[in-house]
Amino acid sequence: MQIHTNFSLKNYNTFGIEAKAKEFVSVHSSDELIEILQQKPTSKKFILGGGSNMLLTQDIDALVIHLDLKGKKIIDENDDFVWVESQAGENWHEFVLWTIDQNFGGLENLSLIPGNVGTTPIQNIGAYGVEIKDTFVLCEAIHIETQELLVFTNEKCKFGYRESIFKNEIKDEFVITSVVFKLTKRNHILNTSYGAIEAELEKQHIKNPSLKDVSNAVIAIRQSKLPNPKELGNSGSFFKNPVILKSDFEKIQQKFPDIPHYVVSETEVKVPAGWLIEQAGFKGKRFGDAGIHKHQALVLVNYGHATGQEILEVSKTIQKTILDTYGIAIEAEVNII
């Protein structure tokens, strides 16, 4: 393990923001992780996975530990289900494709989401009617201070909409090293009810879709809306879809009758943040090298040399406009560093 100083993080965040780490080290196993934590007990630590869900607005005055733990395996199975363990540093999309190649069902709707496996429980990532919590069994995590290895079950993770215990009560205390998923081996329950998937399958003349068909449909939809971070710096959806009280929504609807919504519960509805941002005129707008993607208003982009601060300012302008126009507060989904 080599510790680098004043290390550029430009290639380690999907926004492609130029920022420096005071110190940087890549670890390839839990043992190496424990070793570096013991070597540097007093150093401030910053844990870095795939760099896909963060906006760097400053240099990192800390030891950046890049998790490069690789490996995946079947740990248990029966006629109907399989339990698969993946190390934290595996690329998420590649892992999803691997499960589909094995004919294991449950993750196909989460195809092409950027990032690594280890960060998926933190955010409880989700797309097209599916969330990590639906297949998540447990994860192993190492306590940064004590180096103790703990197991977090689905229940212990306290999953919510883009939320988990790792974003709240124990934020920055643990490093997730591996994740176990329970997937189907047969009688797959395909979730194609999300309108865009049905439309894409219809376009491809597919009536009885396979896992691969659903995955390909999701990939086609995402590619049509979301830029490739290798070609245009971005972090996927920048904002969460706001969940508001039904009573508040009804008042807003009187003023804006076209506003779409999805019922969350008897008292709450979810409003698409992308629709709000597009209606407010931000879609495709550019502020220097920071901007909003032309095909998807939820995605903020770096056209080349934008700083994290410049992208943050654009996000704040959007938030203020939506609040002033609709009375709805939208929150960032990405972590602002």
C-alpha positions as CSV (number, residue, x, y, z in Angstrom):
1,M,0.0,0.0,0.0
2,Q,1.4,3.3,-1.0
3,I,0.2,6.6,0.5
4,H,0.2,9.5,-1.9
5,T,0.2,13.1,-0.9
6,N,-1.5,16.1,-2.6
7,F,-3.3,13.6,-4.8
8,S,-5.6,14.6,-7.7
9,L,-9.2,13.2,-7.3
10,K,-10.3,14.3,-10.8
11,N,-10.4,10.7,-12.1
12,Y,-12.1,9.4,-8.9
13,N,-15.3,11.4,-9.1
14,T,-17.9,11.1,-11.9
15,F,-18.4,14.9,-12.0
16,G,-14.7,15.1,-13.1
17,I,-14.1,17.9,-10.6
18,E,-10.5,18.8,-9.9
19,A,-9.8,18.5,-6.2
20,K,-6.8,17.3,-4.2
21,A,-6.6,14.8,-1.3
22,K,-4.1,15.6,1.4
23,E,-3.3,11.9,1.5
24,F,-4.6,9.1,-0.7
25,V,-4.4,5.3,-0.5
26,S,-6.1,2.4,-2.3
27,V,-7.0,-0.7,-0.3
28,H,-7.7,-4.1,-1.9
29,S,-8.9,-6.2,1.1
30,S,-10.5,-5.8,4.5
31,D,-7.1,-6.6,6.0
32,E,-5.4,-3.7,4.2
33,L,-8.3,-1.5,5.3
34,I,-7.8,-2.5,8.9
35,E,-4.0,-2.0,8.6
36,I,-4.3,1.5,7.3
37,L,-6.9,2.5,9.9
38,Q,-4.5,1.2,12.6
39,Q,-1.5,2.9,11.0
40,K,-3.3,6.3,10.9
41,P,-5.5,6.3,14.1
42,T,-5.4,10.1,14.5
43,S,-5.8,11.1,10.8
44,K,-9.1,12.4,9.5
45,K,-10.5,9.8,7.1
46,F,-12.6,10.1,3.9
47,I,-13.9,6.9,2.4
48,L,-14.1,6.8,-1.4
49,G,-16.0,4.3,-3.4
50,G,-16.9,4.8,-7.1
51,G,-17.1,8.6,-6.6
52,S,-20.5,8.6,-8.3
53,N,-22.7,10.1,-5.7
54,M,-20.8,13.2,-4.5
55,L,-20.0,16.7,-5.5
56,L,-16.5,17.9,-4.4
57,T,-16.6,21.6,-3.6
58,Q,-13.2,21.7,-2.0
59,D,-9.9,19.9,-1.5
60,I,-10.1,17.0,1.0
61,D,-8.0,17.8,4.0
62,A,-7.9,14.1,5.1
63,L,-6.6,10.6,4.3
64,V,-8.7,9.5,1.4
65,I,-9.1,5.7,1.5
66,H,-10.2,4.4,-1.9
67,L,-12.0,1.0,-1.5
68,D,-10.9,-1.3,-4.3
69,L,-12.1,-4.6,-2.8
70,K,-13.0,-7.0,-5.6
71,G,-14.8,-10.4,-5.7
72,K,-18.3,-11.9,-5.9
73,K,-19.5,-15.4,-5.0
74,I,-22.6,-17.5,-4.3
75,I,-22.7,-18.2,-0.6
76,D,-26.0,-20.2,-0.4
77,E,-28.8,-21.4,-2.6
78,N,-31.9,-23.6,-2.9
79,D,-34.3,-24.4,-5.7
80,D,-35.8,-20.9,-5.7
81,F,-33.3,-18.5,-4.4
82,V,-29.6,-17.7,-4.4
83,W,-27.6,-15.6,-1.9
84,V,-24.8,-13.7,-3.6
85,E,-22.0,-11.8,-1.8
86,S,-20.2,-9.0,-3.5
87,Q,-17.2,-7.0,-2.3
88,A,-17.6,-3.3,-1.9
89,G,-15.3,-2.3,-4.7
90,E,-17.1,-4.2,-7.5
91,N,-18.6,-1.9,-10.1
92,W,-22.4,-1.9,-9.6
93,H,-23.5,-2.2,-13.2
94,E,-21.0,-5.0,-14.0
95,F,-22.3,-6.8,-10.9
96,V,-25.9,-6.5,-12.0
97,L,-25.0,-7.8,-15.5
98,W,-23.2,-10.7,-13.9
99,T,-26.3,-11.7,-11.9
100,I,-28.5,-11.5,-15.0
101,D,-26.0,-13.7,-16.9
102,Q,-26.5,-16.3,-14.2
103,N,-30.3,-15.9,-14.6
104,F,-30.6,-14.5,-11.0
105,G,-33.5,-12.0,-10.8
106,G,-34.1,-8.9,-8.7
107,L,-31.5,-6.3,-9.8
108,E,-32.4,-5.9,-13.4
109,N,-34.3,-2.6,-12.9
110,L,-31.1,-1.2,-11.3
111,S,-29.0,-1.6,-14.4
112,L,-26.6,1.2,-15.4
113,I,-26.6,3.0,-12.1
114,P,-23.1,4.4,-11.6
115,G,-21.0,3.6,-8.6
116,N,-19.8,0.6,-6.7
117,V,-21.6,-2.1,-4.7
118,G,-20.4,-0.9,-1.3
119,T,-22.2,2.4,-1.5
120,T,-25.6,1.1,-2.7
121,P,-27.0,0.4,0.8
122,I,-25.9,3.9,2.1
123,Q,-28.2,5.6,-0.4
124,N,-30.7,2.7,-0.7
125,I,-30.4,3.3,-4.5
126,G,-33.5,2.8,-6.5
127,A,-34.9,3.1,-10.0
128,Y,-38.0,2.1,-12.0
129,G,-40.0,0.8,-9.0
130,V,-37.2,-1.1,-7.3
131,E,-34.8,-0.3,-4.4
132,I,-31.8,-2.0,-2.9
133,K,-33.8,-2.9,0.2
134,D,-36.0,-5.3,-1.8
135,T,-33.1,-7.8,-2.3
136,F,-30.6,-6.7,0.4
137,V,-30.0,-9.3,3.1
138,L,-27.0,-7.9,5.0
139,C,-23.7,-6.0,4.7
140,E,-20.5,-6.3,6.6
141,A,-18.9,-3.1,7.8
142,I,-15.7,-2.1,9.7
143,H,-15.9,0.5,12.4
144,I,-13.4,3.2,11.6
145,E,-12.3,3.9,15.2
146,T,-12.2,0.4,16.6
147,Q,-11.7,-1.7,13.4
148,E,-14.5,-4.0,14.7
149,L,-16.3,-6.0,12.0
150,L,-20.1,-5.8,12.3
151,V,-23.0,-7.2,10.4
152,F,-26.0,-5.0,9.4
153,T,-29.2,-6.8,8.5
154,N,-31.9,-5.3,6.3
155,E,-33.8,-4.3,9.4
156,K,-30.8,-2.7,11.1
157,C,-30.1,-0.6,8.1
158,K,-33.4,1.4,8.6
159,F,-33.9,1.9,4.9
160,G,-36.0,4.8,3.6
161,Y,-36.3,6.7,0.4
162,R,-32.6,7.3,-0.5
163,E,-31.9,6.9,3.2
164,S,-30.3,4.4,5.6
165,I,-28.7,4.3,9.0
166,F,-25.3,4.9,7.2
167,K,-26.6,8.4,6.1
168,N,-28.0,9.3,9.5
169,E,-27.3,7.8,13.0
170,I,-23.9,6.3,12.2
171,K,-22.8,8.5,9.3
172,D,-19.0,8.4,8.7
173,E,-18.5,5.7,11.4
174,F,-18.3,2.6,9.3
175,V,-16.9,1.3,6.0
176,I,-19.0,-1.2,4.2
177,T,-16.8,-4.0,2.9
178,S,-19.3,-6.5,1.4
179,V,-23.0,-6.9,0.6
180,V,-25.2,-9.9,0.4
181,F,-28.3,-10.0,-1.9
182,K,-31.1,-12.6,-2.1
183,L,-32.1,-13.2,-5.7
184,T,-34.6,-15.4,-7.5
185,K,-33.4,-18.5,-9.5
186,R,-36.8,-19.1,-11.1
187,N,-40.4,-17.7,-11.1
188,H,-38.8,-14.2,-11.5
189,I,-41.1,-11.4,-10.5
190,L,-40.5,-8.8,-13.2
191,N,-41.3,-5.2,-12.4
192,T,-42.2,-3.7,-15.7
193,S,-45.2,-1.6,-14.5
194,Y,-43.1,1.6,-14.6
195,G,-44.4,3.3,-17.8
196,A,-41.1,3.9,-19.5
197,I,-40.1,0.2,-19.3
198,E,-43.5,-1.0,-20.7
199,A,-43.2,1.5,-23.6
200,E,-39.6,0.5,-24.3
201,L,-40.4,-3.3,-24.4
202,E,-43.4,-2.5,-26.7
203,K,-41.0,-0.6,-29.0
204,Q,-38.8,-3.6,-29.2
205,H,-41.9,-5.9,-29.8
206,I,-41.2,-7.9,-26.6
207,K,-44.3,-9.5,-25.0
208,N,-42.8,-12.0,-22.6
209,P,-39.6,-10.2,-21.3
210,S,-36.7,-12.0,-19.8
211,L,-34.4,-10.5,-17.1
212,K,-32.1,-9.5,-19.9
213,D,-34.9,-7.8,-21.8
214,V,-35.9,-5.7,-18.8
215,S,-32.3,-4.8,-18.1
216,N,-31.7,-3.8,-21.8
217,A,-34.9,-1.7,-21.7
218,V,-33.7,0.1,-18.5
219,I,-30.3,0.6,-20.1
220,A,-31.9,2.1,-23.3
221,I,-34.0,4.4,-21.3
222,R,-31.2,5.6,-19.1
223,Q,-28.8,6.1,-22.1
224,S,-31.4,8.2,-23.8
225,K,-31.8,10.5,-20.8
226,L,-28.5,10.3,-18.9
227,P,-25.1,11.3,-20.2
228,N,-22.1,8.9,-19.8
229,P,-19.9,10.3,-17.0
230,K,-16.8,9.4,-19.0
231,E,-18.0,11.8,-21.8
232,L,-19.8,14.5,-19.7
233,G,-19.2,14.8,-16.0
234,N,-22.3,14.1,-13.9
235,S,-23.6,12.2,-10.9
236,G,-26.9,10.9,-12.3
237,S,-29.9,12.4,-10.6
238,F,-28.8,15.3,-8.5
239,F,-32.1,15.9,-6.7
240,K,-34.5,13.6,-4.8
241,N,-38.2,13.6,-5.9
242,P,-39.9,15.5,-3.1
243,V,-42.5,13.8,-0.9
244,I,-45.1,16.2,0.3
245,L,-48.4,16.1,2.2
246,K,-51.4,15.4,0.1
247,S,-53.2,18.4,1.5
248,D,-50.3,20.7,0.4
249,F,-50.3,19.0,-3.0
250,E,-54.0,19.7,-3.5
251,K,-53.4,23.4,-2.9
252,I,-50.5,23.5,-5.4
253,Q,-52.6,21.5,-7.9
254,Q,-55.2,24.2,-8.0
255,K,-52.6,26.6,-9.2
256,F,-50.8,24.1,-11.4
257,P,-53.4,21.6,-12.6
258,D,-50.8,19.7,-14.9
259,I,-48.5,18.8,-12.0
260,P,-47.9,15.0,-12.0
261,H,-47.7,13.0,-8.8
262,Y,-47.5,9.5,-7.4
263,V,-49.3,8.3,-4.3
264,V,-46.9,7.3,-1.5
265,S,-49.4,6.8,1.3
266,E,-52.9,8.0,2.4
267,T,-51.4,11.3,3.5
268,E,-48.4,11.8,1.1
269,V,-47.6,12.1,-2.6
270,K,-44.3,12.2,-4.5
271,V,-43.8,14.9,-7.1
272,P,-41.2,14.4,-9.9
273,A,-38.4,16.9,-9.3
274,G,-37.4,16.7,-13.0
275,W,-40.8,18.0,-14.0
276,L,-40.6,20.9,-11.6
277,I,-37.1,21.8,-12.8
278,E,-38.1,21.5,-16.5
279,Q,-41.2,23.6,-16.1
280,A,-39.1,26.3,-14.3
281,G,-37.1,26.6,-17.5
282,F,-33.8,25.0,-16.4
283,K,-33.6,22.0,-18.7
284,G,-30.6,22.4,-21.0
285,K,-29.5,25.7,-19.4
286,R,-25.8,26.4,-19.0
287,F,-24.0,28.6,-16.5
288,G,-20.4,28.7,-17.8
289,D,-19.2,25.1,-17.6
290,A,-21.9,24.1,-15.1
291,G,-25.3,23.3,-16.4
292,I,-28.5,21.1,-16.6
293,H,-28.5,18.3,-19.1
294,K,-30.6,18.9,-22.2
295,H,-32.4,15.5,-22.0
296,Q,-32.9,15.2,-18.2
297,A,-33.6,18.1,-15.9
298,L,-32.6,16.1,-12.9
299,V,-29.0,15.8,-14.0
300,L,-26.5,18.6,-13.4
301,V,-23.4,18.4,-15.6
302,N,-19.8,19.6,-15.8
303,Y,-19.1,20.7,-19.4
304,G,-15.3,20.6,-18.8
305,H,-13.8,22.9,-16.2
306,A,-16.6,23.7,-13.8
307,T,-15.7,23.8,-10.1
308,G,-17.8,22.0,-7.5
309,Q,-18.7,25.4,-6.1
310,E,-20.1,26.5,-9.5
311,I,-22.2,23.3,-9.8
312,L,-23.4,23.8,-6.2
313,E,-24.5,27.4,-7.0
314,V,-26.5,26.2,-9.9
315,S,-28.2,23.6,-7.7
316,K,-29.1,26.3,-5.1
317,T,-30.5,28.6,-7.8
318,I,-32.8,25.7,-8.9
319,Q,-33.9,24.9,-5.3
320,K,-34.7,28.6,-4.7
321,T,-36.7,28.9,-7.9
322,I,-38.7,25.7,-7.2
323,L,-39.5,26.8,-3.7
324,D,-40.5,30.3,-4.8
325,T,-42.6,29.0,-7.7
326,Y,-44.3,25.9,-6.2
327,G,-43.7,26.1,-2.5
328,I,-41.9,22.8,-2.7
329,A,-38.4,22.2,-1.2
330,I,-36.2,19.8,-3.2
331,E,-33.2,18.2,-1.6
332,A,-29.9,17.2,-3.2
333,E,-29.6,13.4,-3.6
334,V,-25.8,13.6,-4.0
335,N,-23.5,14.2,-1.1
336,I,-22.0,17.7,-1.1
337,I,-18.4,17.5,0.1
